[in-house]
Amino acid sequence: MAKKAKGSKKPGKTSKKQAKKQAKRAAEQQAKQPTPATPAAKPDQVEVLKLALRDTEAKLVDAEHRLRQVQQQLDDERRALAEAAEAAVVDAAVAETVAEAIADAGRVAGGEEPAVVAEIVAETLDEVAAEARPVARTPDPLTPPLPHKPAPDVPSEEWTLVRLREEARRRGLPGVANLTKAGLVERLTRD
């Protein structure tokens, strides 16, 4: 029988090492290839909608904040314009009054010296100022009115419960021992 040469194998048969190498290469190639997306890997539609809703809410809050800023700027501009217009009207009225006083003094004084004319103008302006009534200012709509404080001798919520009960006893009011502070204030202010 003839001897087989070393390293020669039967055709079609592979050694165990070669089989392992081939399996390893196949696994590596499979790992490199992208896997098709499975239904579990897709983002949940509800989650996507929740994210979109959060994003929309954040944009809405930002828009509301910007709107408040713009409204505040408009209010400030309106207030500044109203004050400027009021000052312009007052300035115009004062200028007109002074011009009238000077014209009247010039007619009255005739050919008098400038000091006499100035004195007549000053007197005329003093008379006009005395007749003028102060302009009633409308309250600022952005400034709330001060709270009404009752007189110190009128029972109010600021009084202690003990003081309210003493006042009720002093007035001889029956059935006030079990009343609350608000009830005592109501009863004392009613009677």
Secondary structure, DSSP 8 states (H G I E B T S, - for coil): -----TT---TT---HHHHHHHHHHHHHHHHHS-----GGGS--HHHHHHHHHHHHHHHHHHHHHHHHHHHHHHHHHHHHHHHHHHHHHHHHHHHHHHHHHHHHHHHHHTT--HHHHHHHHHHHHHHHHHH---------TTS--------TTS--TTS-HHHHHHHHHHHT-SS-TT--HHHHHHHHHH-
